[in-house]
Amino acid sequence: MTHYSVVSFSLLLFILLTISNVVAGIKFDLVATPSNAITPKCVSQYVSNGTLVVVTVKAGIGYNQRVDAEITDNSSSHNEYGRKRDIDGESRMPFTTHTDADISVCLTNILDDGFRPDPKYHRTIDLDIDVGAEAIDYNALAQAEKLKPMEAELRKLEQVVQEIVDEMEYLRRREARMRDTNESTNERVKWFSLGSMFVLVGLGAWQIFYLKKFFQKKRLID
């Protein structure tokens, strides 16, 4: 392998590692509300079936407040993947999805009884949702399988590529279902249009026949 090829491969590997290390995270202030007026704040992300997900919630300091978290999906089964009460500091919730659906992480900040709602009662939330390859602890994997750093990164890239292939396969199946649905709908519309046309033609012929009989009866026409 030439020096130019080595440099090109190293540059490509660096770009892929940089892309794969991007983690979706959000940071916001969650205002405390009374227990009788709870207003959850939810963050959703689509995740395919059988995918490892790790949700990390970091709750800042806040007195007389209780931060709870609940993780569900919007499938027909309404799966619940985790629930944590009174989060203080950092809390990690790993799980594997059961179906293709939007995963929702809903957080609430409940104000203790005896305190009046006030904007000063809030806690800073740092939420990270790691999906697929980003959810795997490759340091622990490297130690368990005695992998070199480059081998561990290549394993991570292999997982990322596999996720891309799975996503493309899902999109292909989804496109096929949508195509079948469109073809079925078009077929139904065609037959409905033909039926409507025959009904209108028949109705028009009946009206002509009826009017002719009516005028003949009144001796208006022969």
Secondary structure, 3 states (H helix, E strand, C coil): CCHHHHHHHHHHHHHHHHHHCCCCEEEEEEECECCCCCCCEEEEEEECCCCEEEEEEEECCCCCEEEEEEEEECCCCCCEEEEECCCCEEEEEEEECCCCEEEEEEEEEEECCCCCCCCCCEEEEEEEEEEHHHHCCHHHHHHHHCCCHHHHHHHHHHHHHHHHHHHHHHHHHHHHHHHHHHHHHHHHHHHHHHHHHHHHHHHHHHHHHHHHHHHHHCCCCC
